């Protein structure tokens, strides 16, 4: 019996080969775009929020309680690792390697109402603090105050103008090193210019603003526990002038504060 071998049909001469199938790209629907953006946002937040909670942060300054050192509209950089490492989102320490020193500027939680404040460390645990006629007395030694401009004008947040005196105050820190910083004094202001000697309790600090007579500080809100101190600030990151349509104060950007 004869068998015929079957051959695969070959394309006829001149015919074109079949086009290869190209996989279609999935369409980017609105829902998919939103999911991609949410994923990216969640990733950034998962990295940045713990960093801002325990490593570094910035703080907007809405008031003039630290004038002339820090102005309204400044955004200051805060080193949250200055005194130790905290568990993110808590006040518990993982490790501690330093403590606030007299003369340093810190951000803190007010013991009176929980509001975040920027103040200068004046009294350390165990210090004896008094004020006589707007001059601090720390452990029996009066601070050195030098008036540099006795007739300056300060514009308040409500637009009122008051006469102030600008000066410099010299504080010795806990190591005996001089710490000189700027000061604003306002004659007739209601902040206490005089108070009797007090002793700073263990584990707490006495804070004051550089705008000495227009600052709500430890004279009113009491001593500040160490766990309520977020970190130390030594730099202005950027500055906007709220009295001039928030125009940038370029000269204050990335500038040191002391």
C-alpha positions, 0 to 999 in steps of 0.5 A, spaced: 500 500 500 502 506 498 502 512 502 503 519 500 507 523 505 503 530 507 507 536 507 505 542 511 501 547 506 506 553 504 504 560 503 503 561 496 508 566 492 507 573 494 503 572 500 505 576 506 506 573 513 501 573 518 503 579 523 505 577 530 501 579 536 503 585 540 501 585 547 496 591 549 499 595 555 494 596 560 490 602 560 492 607 566 485 608 569 484 614 574 483 609 580 490 606 578 493 613 578 490 614 584 493 608 587 500 609 585 500 616 588 497 613 594 502 608 595 508 613 593 505 618 599 504 612 604 512 610 602 514 617 603 510 618 610 513 612 612 520 614 612 519 622 613 514 622 619 518 617 624 524 622 622 521 628 624 518 625 630 525 622 633 531 625 628 530 632 625 524 637 625 522 644 623 518 649 627 514 655 625 515 661 629 508 665 630 510 670 635 515 675 637 517 672 644 524 670 642 525 677 639 530 679 636 534 673 636 528 669 632 522 673 628 515 672 627 515 668 620 522 664 621 522 657 620 527 654 625 531 647 624 530 643 630 535 637 632 531 632 635 538 628 637 541 633 641 540 630 647 538 623 645 534 618 641 527 617 643 522 612 640 518 615 635 511 618 637 513 618 644 517 621 650 521 615 652 528 615 651 532 609 647 538 612 649 541 619 652 547 622 651 547 630 653 542 634 657 540 642 655 545 647 657 544 654 660 543 659 654 541 654 649 535 655 645 530 649 645 523 647 642 518 644 648 511 643 650 508 647 655 506 644 661 500 649 662 497 647 655 501 643 651 502 648 646 509 647 642 514 653 644 521 656 643 525 658 649 532 659 652 534 655 657 535 659 663 535 655 669 538 648 670 536 642 675 538 645 682 539 652 680 537 658 684 534 663 680 531 670 682 530 676 678 531 683 680 529 689 676 529 685 670 536 683 671 537 675 672 541 672 678 543 665 677 546 662 683 548 668 686 551 672 680 547 677 677 547 677 669 551 682 665 546 686 661 549 691 656 543 696 653 545 697 645 539 701 643 535 704 648 530 707 643 527 702 638 520 701 636 517 694 636 511 693 631 506 688 635 502 683 631 496 687 632 499 693 629 501 697 635 508 700 636 511 700 642 518 703 645 523 698 647 530 697 648 535 692 645 541 689 649 545 683 650 545 679 656 551 674 658 549 668 661 555 663 664 553 656 662 554 650 667 561 649 664 562 656 666 563 659 659 560 665 657 553 665 653 552 672 650 545 673 646 540 679 644 535 681 648 529 686 648 526 690 654 519 693 654 518 698 659 511 698 662 510 691 660 506 686 664 511 680 665 514 680 672 521 684 672 522 682 679 521 675 683 524 672 689 529 666 689 526 659 686 530 653 686 529 649 679 527 642 681 531 635 679 529 633 672 526 640 670 528 647 667 527 654 667 525 657 660 525 664 658 524 668 652 529 673 649 523 678 648 524 678 656 518 683 658 513 680 652 514 672 653 509 667 656 515 663 659 517 659 666 515 665 670 507 664 668 507 656 666 512 653 671 518 649 670 519 644 664 520 637 665 526 634 661 521 629 657 517 635 654 523 638 651 523 636 644 530 638 641 535 644 640 535 649 635 541 653 632 539 655 625 533 658 621 532 654 615 527 660 612 524 666 614 518 669 611 515 676 613 508 676 615 508 684 615 510 684 608 505 679 604 510 673 607 516 676 602 522 672 604 527 675 608 533 672 604 538 674 609 535 670 614 535 663 610 540 658 613 543 663 618 545 661 625 542 663 631 545 664 638 
